[in-house]
């Protein structure tokens, strides 16, 4: 097959204990999947089924890393999340069968330009521009699912310059991994290489140039991300 210019490199992430890399196809994100975070953002989690937004595949980047403070914002927020890596595709997957489709798991940060998101909400416009920017999904090396102790319980946390800001348990997910991936597969045919960022607990807040974010999901992965000078 001939292309009119060289094809871009395949987006990928590191894998724990291996030189092989996980090829990233798409990134799906689940919104408002922890009750306390939904409430801190002014929403009622008891009334909403799971909903999704996306980031481009090349928003994913390995950690540890230093990322430039992104353009167009003065209010960059951290959102720590359990990340699920899909290894087997399918549509209309039953919750009981979701584990057969998972290749591995990790932890990532859904970086958010909060001021852009707030403006989009106020004007009732899509808020992709607040989420889907360059390098907006730093993710730790993926752990193969056979080595993952649990996707239903375990501490999830994030600290900025050593001060813990987000601290919860993945047992607090409103929609479990099995439930929200099954729901996602009703609207999109999942494929190997898809990532699902499963939502963030309460405590999201701004970070600035020079801040160092550390965090993880117990038994799965930990990360470190430094915010560098403005892009």
C-alpha positions as CSV (number, residue, x, y, z in Angstrom):
1,X,0.0,0.0,0.0
2,X,1.3,3.4,-0.9
3,X,0.6,6.5,1.1
4,X,0.8,10.1,-0.1
5,X,3.3,10.8,2.8
6,X,4.9,8.6,5.4
7,X,2.4,7.1,7.8
8,X,2.7,8.4,11.4
9,X,4.3,6.2,13.9
10,X,2.1,3.8,15.8
11,X,1.1,5.2,19.2
12,X,2.1,2.7,21.9
13,X,2.8,2.3,25.7
14,X,5.4,0.4,27.7
15,X,4.5,-3.0,29.2
16,X,5.8,-4.1,32.6
17,X,8.5,-6.7,32.4
18,X,8.7,-6.7,28.6
19,X,10.5,-4.9,25.8
20,X,7.3,-5.4,23.7
21,X,5.0,-2.4,23.6
22,X,1.2,-2.2,23.6
23,X,-0.1,-0.5,20.4
24,X,-2.8,2.1,21.2
25,X,-5.8,2.3,18.8
26,X,-8.2,4.6,20.6
27,X,-8.7,6.0,24.1
28,X,-12.1,6.0,25.7
29,X,-12.8,7.9,28.9
30,X,-15.7,7.3,31.3
31,X,-17.1,10.5,32.8
32,X,-18.3,11.0,36.4
33,X,-17.7,7.4,37.6
34,X,-17.0,8.2,41.2
35,X,-19.9,9.6,43.3
36,X,-17.8,12.1,45.3
37,X,-16.2,13.5,42.1
38,X,-19.5,13.8,40.3
39,X,-20.9,15.8,43.3
40,X,-17.8,18.0,43.5
41,X,-18.4,18.9,39.8
42,X,-22.0,19.8,40.6
43,X,-23.7,16.7,39.2
44,X,-26.0,14.0,40.6
45,X,-24.4,10.6,40.0
46,X,-27.6,8.7,40.9
47,X,-29.4,9.8,37.8
48,X,-26.8,9.1,35.0
49,X,-25.9,6.0,33.1
50,X,-22.2,5.8,32.1
51,X,-21.1,8.2,29.4
52,X,-17.9,8.5,27.4
53,X,-15.6,10.9,25.6
54,X,-12.4,10.2,23.7
55,X,-8.8,11.3,23.4
56,X,-6.6,10.7,20.3
57,X,-4.3,7.6,20.5
58,X,-1.2,9.8,20.5
59,X,-2.4,11.7,23.6
60,X,-1.0,8.6,25.4
61,X,2.6,8.9,26.6
62,X,4.9,6.9,28.8
63,X,5.8,7.7,32.3
64,X,7.8,8.9,34.1
65,X,7.9,12.0,32.0
66,X,8.0,15.8,31.9
67,X,5.2,17.4,29.9
68,X,5.0,21.0,28.8
69,X,2.2,23.1,30.4
70,X,-0.4,23.0,27.5
71,X,-1.4,26.0,25.5
72,X,-4.8,27.8,25.7
73,X,-5.3,27.2,29.5
74,X,-4.6,28.8,32.8
75,X,-6.3,26.0,34.8
76,X,-4.8,22.6,34.1
77,X,-6.2,19.9,36.3
78,X,-5.1,16.3,37.2
79,X,-7.5,13.4,37.2
80,X,-6.0,10.0,38.3
81,X,-7.6,7.0,36.7
82,X,-7.4,3.2,36.5
83,X,-6.7,2.3,32.8
84,X,-7.9,-0.8,31.1
85,X,-6.2,-2.2,28.0
86,X,-8.3,-4.2,25.6
87,X,-6.7,-7.2,23.9
88,X,-9.7,-8.8,22.3
89,X,-12.4,-6.9,20.3
90,X,-16.1,-7.3,20.3
91,X,-19.5,-5.6,20.5
92,X,-22.4,-6.1,22.8
93,X,-20.1,-7.8,25.3
94,X,-21.9,-9.2,28.4
95,X,-20.6,-8.0,31.7
96,X,-19.7,-11.5,32.6
97,X,-17.5,-11.8,29.5
98,X,-15.6,-8.5,29.8
99,X,-12.6,-10.1,31.5
100,X,-12.0,-12.2,28.4
101,X,-11.4,-9.0,26.4
102,X,-9.0,-7.3,28.8
103,X,-5.2,-7.6,28.1
104,X,-4.0,-5.6,31.0
105,X,-4.3,-2.6,33.3
106,X,-2.4,0.5,34.4
107,X,-2.9,3.9,35.9
108,X,-3.0,7.2,34.0
109,X,-3.8,10.9,34.4
110,X,-6.6,12.5,32.4
111,X,-5.1,16.0,32.1
112,X,-7.9,18.5,31.6
113,X,-8.0,22.2,30.6
114,X,-10.7,23.0,33.1
115,X,-11.3,26.6,32.0
116,X,-11.9,25.5,28.5
117,X,-14.2,22.7,29.7
118,X,-16.2,25.2,31.9
119,X,-16.6,27.5,29.0
120,X,-17.8,24.7,26.8
121,X,-20.3,23.5,29.4
122,X,-21.7,27.1,29.8
123,X,-22.2,27.5,26.1
124,X,-23.5,23.9,25.6
125,X,-20.7,23.0,23.2
126,X,-18.7,19.8,23.0
127,X,-15.8,19.8,25.5
128,X,-13.3,17.6,23.6
129,X,-11.0,20.6,23.3
130,X,-10.5,20.5,27.1
131,X,-9.6,16.8,27.1
132,X,-8.1,15.8,23.7
133,X,-5.0,17.8,23.5
134,X,-1.4,16.7,22.9
135,X,0.1,14.5,25.7
136,X,-3.0,14.7,27.7
137,X,-2.9,11.0,28.8
138,X,0.3,10.1,30.6
139,X,0.1,6.4,31.5
140,X,2.3,4.0,33.4
141,X,3.6,0.8,31.9
142,X,0.7,-1.7,31.4
143,X,0.6,-4.8,33.7
144,X,-0.7,-8.0,31.9
145,X,-4.0,-9.0,33.3
146,X,-2.7,-12.4,34.7
147,X,-0.5,-10.3,37.1
148,X,-3.3,-7.8,38.1
149,X,-4.5,-8.7,41.6
150,X,-8.0,-7.0,41.3
151,X,-10.0,-4.7,39.1
152,X,-12.7,-4.4,41.8
153,X,-10.8,-3.1,44.8
154,X,-7.5,-1.3,45.6
155,X,-6.4,2.1,46.6
156,X,-6.1,4.8,43.9
157,X,-4.3,8.0,44.7
158,X,-2.5,11.1,43.4
159,X,-0.2,13.5,45.2
160,X,1.3,16.8,44.0
161,X,4.7,17.7,45.3
162,X,4.2,15.0,48.0
163,X,0.8,16.2,49.2
164,X,-2.0,13.7,48.6
165,X,-5.0,15.3,46.8
166,X,-6.9,12.3,45.5
167,X,-7.3,9.2,47.6
168,X,-10.0,6.6,47.1
169,X,-10.6,2.9,46.2
170,X,-11.6,1.5,42.8
171,X,-14.3,-0.3,44.7
172,X,-16.0,3.1,44.8
173,X,-16.6,3.1,41.0
174,X,-20.2,3.8,40.3
175,X,-20.1,1.6,37.2
176,X,-17.7,-1.3,37.6
177,X,-15.1,-2.1,34.9
178,X,-17.3,-5.0,33.7
179,X,-20.4,-2.8,33.6
180,X,-19.0,0.2,31.8
181,X,-17.0,-1.7,29.3
182,X,-20.1,-3.8,28.5
183,X,-22.0,-0.5,28.0
184,X,-19.3,1.0,25.9
185,X,-19.3,-2.1,23.6
186,X,-23.0,-1.5,22.9
187,X,-22.2,1.7,21.1
188,X,-18.8,1.0,19.7
189,X,-17.1,-2.2,18.5
190,X,-14.1,-2.5,20.7
191,X,-10.8,-3.6,19.2
192,X,-7.4,-4.8,20.4
193,X,-5.4,-1.7,21.4
194,X,-8.3,0.3,22.8
195,X,-7.7,1.9,26.2
196,X,-10.5,2.7,28.7
197,X,-9.8,5.4,31.3
198,X,-12.3,4.5,34.0
199,X,-13.0,7.8,35.8
200,X,-11.4,9.8,38.6
201,X,-12.2,10.1,42.3
202,X,-12.7,13.4,44.1
203,X,-9.9,15.9,44.8
204,X,-9.2,17.1,41.3
205,X,-7.3,20.4,41.3
206,X,-4.9,22.6,39.4
207,X,-1.2,22.0,38.7
208,X,1.4,24.5,37.5
209,X,4.8,24.7,36.0
210,X,7.3,22.7,38.1
211,X,4.7,20.6,39.9
212,X,5.4,16.9,40.3
213,X,2.5,14.5,40.3
214,X,2.9,11.0,41.7
215,X,0.1,8.4,42.0
216,X,-1.0,4.9,41.4
217,X,-3.5,2.0,41.7
218,X,-2.6,-0.5,44.4
219,X,-1.0,-3.7,43.0
220,X,-1.2,-2.4,39.4
221,X,1.1,0.5,38.6
222,X,2.5,3.8,39.8
223,X,3.5,6.9,37.8
224,X,5.4,10.2,38.1
225,X,4.6,13.2,35.8
226,X,6.3,16.6,36.0
227,X,4.8,19.7,34.5
228,X,7.4,21.7,32.6
229,X,7.3,25.2,31.1
230,X,4.5,26.4,28.9
231,X,4.4,24.9,25.4
